[in-house]
Amino acid sequence: MSERLVGLTIVAVGTSLPELVTSVIAARRGHSDLAVGNVVGSNVFNVLLCLGASALAGPVRAPLHTLGVDLAALVLMTGIAAMFIRSERTISRREGGVAVTLYVAFAVVTIVRG
């Protein structure tokens, strides 16, 4: 099992579970701004601060050709999430189901690719 596969699956799920629980509880209690802010804030924090701080500590090498599927999934899901929120300013259960299905598909592709 490659380090990349571990990072994209086990570590990603493990570090995101508290955010998932927080967002689900917030949504169930009617605090949708908190749920959306938690997810968006976490992603901005991870991409900019965590990756930036890691690069300050030492070079972070990732050949672009190995990130094609990952970056495409990131851009695609960001665009889809923006469309979901923009349409009626809500994310419906159906749209949530689409998002979960897309994540499962991404995870399967990632595991198959190794």
C-alpha positions as CSV (number, residue, x, y, z in Angstrom):
1,M,0.0,0.0,0.0
2,S,1.6,3.3,-1.1
3,E,1.9,6.4,1.1
4,R,-0.2,8.3,-1.3
5,L,-3.0,5.7,-1.1
6,V,-2.9,5.8,2.7
7,G,-3.0,9.6,2.7
8,L,-5.9,9.8,0.3
9,T,-8.0,7.2,2.1
10,I,-7.3,6.3,5.7
11,V,-5.6,9.5,6.9
12,A,-8.2,11.7,5.0
13,V,-11.1,9.9,6.4
14,G,-9.7,9.7,9.9
15,T,-8.9,13.5,10.1
16,S,-12.2,14.4,8.5
17,L,-14.5,12.4,10.8
18,P,-14.7,15.1,13.5
19,E,-15.7,17.6,10.8
20,L,-18.3,15.2,9.4
21,V,-19.8,14.8,12.8
22,T,-19.8,18.5,13.5
23,S,-21.4,19.3,10.1
24,V,-24.1,16.6,10.4
25,I,-25.0,17.8,13.9
26,A,-25.1,21.4,12.8
27,A,-27.3,20.5,9.8
28,R,-29.7,18.5,11.9
29,R,-30.1,21.4,14.3
30,G,-30.7,23.8,11.6
31,H,-27.4,25.6,11.7
32,S,-26.5,25.2,8.0
33,D,-24.1,28.1,7.9
34,L,-22.0,26.3,10.5
35,A,-22.1,23.1,8.5
36,V,-21.0,24.8,5.2
37,G,-18.5,27.1,7.0
38,N,-16.9,24.1,8.7
39,V,-16.4,22.2,5.4
40,V,-15.2,25.1,3.4
41,G,-13.0,26.4,6.2
42,S,-11.5,23.0,6.7
43,N,-10.7,22.6,3.1
44,V,-9.1,26.1,2.8
45,F,-7.1,25.4,6.0
46,N,-5.9,22.0,4.6
47,V,-4.9,23.2,1.2
48,L,-3.3,26.5,2.1
49,L,-2.1,26.3,5.7
50,C,-1.2,22.6,6.1
51,L,0.3,22.3,2.6
52,G,2.1,25.6,2.9
53,A,3.5,24.8,6.4
54,S,4.6,21.4,5.1
55,A,6.4,23.1,2.2
56,L,8.1,25.6,4.7
57,A,9.4,22.6,6.6
58,G,10.8,20.9,3.5
59,P,10.1,20.4,-0.2
60,V,6.8,18.7,-1.0
61,R,7.2,16.8,-4.2
62,A,4.2,15.5,-6.1
63,P,4.7,15.0,-9.9
64,L,1.7,16.5,-11.7
65,H,1.1,13.4,-13.8
66,T,0.3,11.4,-10.6
67,L,-2.2,14.0,-9.4
68,G,-4.3,14.3,-12.5
69,V,-7.3,12.3,-11.2
70,D,-7.0,13.8,-7.7
71,L,-6.9,17.4,-8.9
72,A,-9.7,16.7,-11.4
73,A,-11.9,15.3,-8.6
74,L,-11.1,18.3,-6.4
75,V,-12.0,20.8,-9.2
76,L,-15.1,18.8,-10.2
77,M,-16.5,18.4,-6.7
78,T,-15.8,22.1,-5.9
79,G,-17.7,23.1,-9.0
80,I,-20.6,20.7,-8.2
81,A,-20.8,22.0,-4.6
82,A,-20.9,25.6,-5.8
83,M,-23.8,24.7,-8.2
84,F,-25.6,22.9,-5.4
85,I,-25.4,25.8,-3.1
86,R,-26.1,28.4,-5.8
87,S,-29.2,26.7,-7.2
88,E,-31.5,27.2,-4.2
89,R,-28.9,28.1,-1.6
90,T,-29.4,24.7,-0.1
91,I,-28.0,21.3,-0.6
92,S,-30.8,18.8,-0.8
93,R,-30.7,15.1,0.3
94,R,-30.5,14.1,-3.3
95,E,-27.5,16.4,-3.9
96,G,-25.9,15.1,-0.7
97,G,-26.4,11.6,-2.1
98,V,-24.7,12.6,-5.3
99,A,-21.8,14.0,-3.4
100,V,-21.4,10.9,-1.3
101,T,-21.6,8.7,-4.4
102,L,-18.9,10.8,-6.1
103,Y,-16.7,10.4,-3.0
104,V,-17.2,6.6,-3.0
105,A,-16.4,6.5,-6.7
106,F,-13.2,8.6,-6.1
107,A,-12.2,6.3,-3.2
108,V,-12.7,3.2,-5.4
109,V,-10.7,4.7,-8.3
110,T,-7.9,5.7,-5.8
111,I,-7.8,2.2,-4.3
112,V,-7.8,0.5,-7.7
113,R,-5.0,2.8,-9.0
114,G,-3.0,2.0,-5.9
